[in-house]
Amino acid sequence: MKIPVQNHFKFIKVFSIVSFLGLNLSAQEKVSEAERWILVDLYEKTNGSDWVHKWDMEIPVSDWYGIKVVESNVVEINLFRNNLVGQIPESLGQLEYLSVLNLAFNKLSGPIPLGITNLANLKTLKIEMNGLSGRIPRQIGKIENLVEFSAFNNFLSGSIPIGFGLIKNLKILNLSSNKLWEEIPNELGQLSKLEVLGLFENSLFGSVPRELGNLNLLKELVLSNNNLSGEIPVEFGQLANLKVLQIQNNKFDSFEGINAMDRQQFLVFDYDRPDQKSKVPNVHEEKSRLADTKFEDMDEE
């Protein structure tokens, strides 16, 4: 049967639209069954039925809240403040193309799964403001592309893994408000791109490594509320980009190392009790202050 010319073009147009939509749906649904299963595992093990933004398992994975898919691979999971309760499943370590994992400001507990260290493409790992416990995996250095590791306000214990020193692209390392102890590893001085180092409110002791003076790009150094002793390293004079230095509530014997620094550079300098002022040489009064360092519960996009 012949199709009239006028209707023929209509037929082609409708067929093209249907084909285009079909291709789009095909692309959306192309996430492998293995990756989809891993996400379902996360949903089930963190009480997904009570999430703020739940997942509709009937729609394509690329349309699930907080999930980004590129070329049929899951590359981002952003479930910030979404009422996740439970433990982070080990299976997440199988998402080999994952570059962003943001599970911050939830109610997660238990350990950081060892499988996370298999995510060689991971650049951002944010797990702050949860109830995570146990040790940070010593194999953390395997995540060699990591740029940000933020885990403040948890119950992580043990020592700071020396493996952090292997993550050459790391810019932000925030381990504040945990239960970490032992000495600050010298290996952190190898992080030449580090801009923020937060170790506030742990149980760290011993001397501050002189190697931290090698961190030329460092802008924030927060060491307050620990049991650190000895002296402030004179090598801190090399930290030309440092704007925030917080060292109060420790057991330092000497602040002479501060004298090697350009005191004009500070935006914030937090030191010990008022009776310690005389021990801190040549720091301008208007650029120093007593402060109780706290992390604010801030919204993220």
C-alpha positions in Angstrom: 0.0 0.0 0.0 1.3 3.4 -1.0 1.4 6.2 1.6 0.2 9.6 0.4 3.2 12.0 0.0 1.8 14.5 2.6 1.3 11.7 5.1 4.6 10.1 4.2 6.5 13.1 5.6 4.4 13.1 8.8 5.2 9.4 9.2 8.9 10.0 8.8 8.7 12.9 11.3 6.8 10.8 13.9 9.1 7.8 13.4 12.2 10.1 13.9 10.9 11.5 17.1 10.0 8.1 18.5 13.4 6.7 17.4 15.2 9.7 19.1 13.3 9.2 22.3 14.0 5.5 22.2 17.7 6.1 21.8 17.7 8.6 24.8 15.9 6.1 26.9 18.3 3.4 25.8 21.2 5.6 26.8 19.7 6.4 30.2 19.1 2.8 31.0 22.5 1.6 29.9 24.1 1.6 33.3 25.2 -2.0 33.8 23.1 -4.3 36.0 26.2 -4.7 38.2 26.4 -0.9 38.9 22.7 -0.7 39.4 22.9 -3.5 42.0 25.6 -1.7 43.9 23.4 1.4 44.2 20.4 -0.7 45.3 22.7 -2.2 47.9 23.6 1.3 49.2 19.9 2.2 49.3 18.9 -0.9 51.2 21.8 -0.8 53.7 21.2 2.8 54.6 17.5 2.6 55.1 16.5 4.2 51.8 12.8 4.0 52.6 13.4 6.8 55.1 15.7 9.0 53.0 14.7 12.6 52.5 15.0 12.1 48.7 14.1 8.5 47.9 15.0 6.6 44.7 12.3 5.4 42.3 13.6 2.0 41.2 11.2 2.1 38.2 13.0 5.1 36.5 16.5 5.1 34.8 19.4 5.2 37.2 20.6 8.5 35.7 17.4 10.1 37.1 17.9 8.9 40.6 18.5 11.7 43.2 22.2 12.5 43.7 23.4 10.2 40.9 25.4 11.3 37.9 26.0 9.0 35.0 28.6 9.6 32.2 29.0 7.3 29.3 26.9 4.6 31.1 29.0 4.7 34.2 28.2 6.0 37.7 30.7 8.9 38.3 29.0 10.7 41.2 27.0 9.9 44.3 26.0 13.0 46.2 23.6 12.2 49.1 24.5 15.1 51.4 22.1 15.4 54.3 19.7 12.8 53.1 19.0 10.8 56.3 21.2 7.8 55.5 21.2 5.5 58.4 23.4 2.4 58.7 26.8 1.4 57.4 28.5 2.3 54.1 28.4 -1.0 52.1 31.7 -2.6 50.9 30.2 -2.9 47.4 30.7 0.8 46.7 34.4 0.0 46.1 33.3 -1.7 42.8 32.2 1.5 41.2 35.5 1.9 39.3 34.6 5.1 37.5 33.3 7.0 40.6 35.0 10.4 41.1 32.7 12.0 43.7 31.3 10.3 46.9 29.5 12.7 49.2 27.8 11.1 52.1 28.3 14.0 54.5 25.8 15.1 57.2 23.9 11.8 57.6 23.7 9.2 60.3 26.1 6.6 59.1 28.0 4.4 61.5 30.5 1.6 61.5 33.9 1.6 59.7 35.0 3.2 56.5 34.9 0.1 54.2 38.2 -1.1 52.9 36.7 -1.4 49.4 36.7 2.4 49.2 40.5 2.3 48.7 39.9 0.5 45.4 38.3 3.7 43.8 41.4 4.8 41.9 39.4 7.5 40.0 37.9 9.0 43.2 38.7 12.7 43.6 36.3 13.8 46.3 35.4 11.8 49.4 33.2 13.6 51.9 32.0 11.6 54.9 32.0 14.3 57.6 29.3 14.8 60.3 28.3 11.1 60.7 29.0 8.5 63.4 31.7 6.5 61.6 34.1 4.7 63.8 37.2 2.5 63.6 40.5 3.2 61.9 41.0 5.0 58.6 42.2 2.2 56.2 45.9 2.2 56.0 45.6 1.5 52.3 44.1 5.0 51.8 47.1 5.9 49.7 45.8 3.7 46.9 43.3 6.5 46.1 46.0 8.3 44.3 43.8 10.9 42.5 42.0 12.1 45.6 41.8 15.9 45.9 39.6 16.2 49.0 39.2 13.9 52.0 36.8 15.3 54.6 35.9 13.2 57.6 35.5 15.7 60.5 33.1 15.1 63.3 33.0 11.3 63.4 34.5 8.8 65.9 37.4 7.6 63.8 40.3 6.3 66.0 43.8 5.1 65.8 46.7 6.8 64.0 46.7 8.9 60.9 47.8 6.6 58.1 51.1 7.4 56.6 49.5 6.4 53.2 48.1 9.9 53.0 51.5 11.0 52.0 51.2 9.1 48.8 48.2 11.1 47.5 50.1 13.8 45.6 47.1 15.7 44.4 45.5 16.1 47.8 44.4 19.7 48.5 42.1 19.3 51.5 42.6 16.9 54.4 40.2 17.4 57.3 40.2 14.9 60.1 39.1 17.2 62.9 36.9 16.2 65.8 37.6 12.5 65.9 39.4 10.2 68.3 42.7 10.0 66.4 45.9 9.6 68.4 49.6 9.0 68.2 51.9 11.5 66.4 51.2 13.5 63.2 53.1 11.5 60.5 56.0 13.2 58.8 54.7 11.9 55.5 52.1 14.6 55.4 54.9 17.0 54.6 55.1 15.3 51.1 51.7 16.7 50.1 53.0 19.6 48.0 49.5 20.6 46.8 47.9 20.6 50.2 45.9 23.8 51.0 43.9 22.8 54.1 45.0 20.5 57.0 42.5 20.2 59.8 43.4 18.1 62.8 41.5 20.0 65.5 40.1 18.2 68.5 41.7 14.8 68.5 44.2 13.2 70.9 47.3 13.7 68.9 50.6 14.0 70.8 54.3 14.5 70.3 56.0 17.2 68.3 54.7 18.9 65.2 56.7 17.5 62.2 59.1 20.0 60.8 58.2 18.5 57.4 54.9 20.4 57.5 57.1 23.5 56.7 57.4 22.1 53.1 53.7 22.7 52.4 54.2 25.9 50.4 50.6 26.1 49.3 49.1 25.6 52.7 46.4 28.2 53.6 44.8 26.7 56.7 46.6 24.7 59.5 44.4 23.7 62.4 46.1 21.8 65.2 44.2 23.1 68.2 42.7 21.0 71.0 45.2 18.1 71.0 48.1 17.1 73.3 50.9 18.3 71.0 54.1 19.4 72.7 57.6 20.6 72.0 58.0 23.8 69.9 56.5 25.3 66.8 58.9 24.3 64.0 61.0 27.2 62.7 60.3 25.7 59.3 56.8 27.2 59.5 58.5 30.4 58.3 58.4 28.9 54.8 54.6 28.8 54.9 54.2 32.0 52.9 50.5 31.3 51.9 49.3 30.5 55.4 46.3 32.6 56.5 44.8 30.5 59.3 46.9 29.0 62.0 45.2 27.6 65.1 47.3 26.0 67.8 45.5 26.7 71.0 44.8 24.2 73.8 48.0 22.1 73.3 51.1 21.6 75.5 53.7 23.5 73.5 56.9 24.5 75.3 57.9 27.2 72.9 56.3 29.5 70.3 59.6 30.9 69.1 59.1 29.3 65.7 56.3 31.8 65.1 59.0 34.5 65.0 60.2 33.1 61.7 56.9 33.8 60.1 55.6 36.9 58.5 53.0 38.0 61.1 51.3 40.3 58.7 50.1 37.2 56.7 47.6 35.9 59.2 43.8 36.4 58.9 43.3 34.2 61.9 45.9 33.2 64.5 44.5 31.3 67.5 46.8 30.7 70.4 46.4 29.7 74.0 45.1 31.4 77.1 45.6 35.1 77.7 48.5 34.5 80.0 50.3 32.9 77.0 50.4 36.1 75.0 53.8 37.0 76.2 55.1 33.7 74.9 54.0 34.4 71.3 56.5 36.9 69.8 55.5 39.8 67.6 52.0 38.8 66.6 49.8 41.8 66.0 47.0 42.0 68.5 44.4 42.9 65.8 45.3 39.8 63.8 45.2 37.4 66.6 42.3 36.2 68.7 41.2 33.6 71.2 38.8 31.2 69.6 37.0 28.0 70.1 37.1 26.4 66.7 33.8 24.9 65.6 32.5 23.5 62.4 29.2 25.0 61.3 26.4 22.9 59.9 26.3 24.5 56.5 24.1 23.7 53.5 25.6 22.4 50.3 24.2 22.7 46.8 
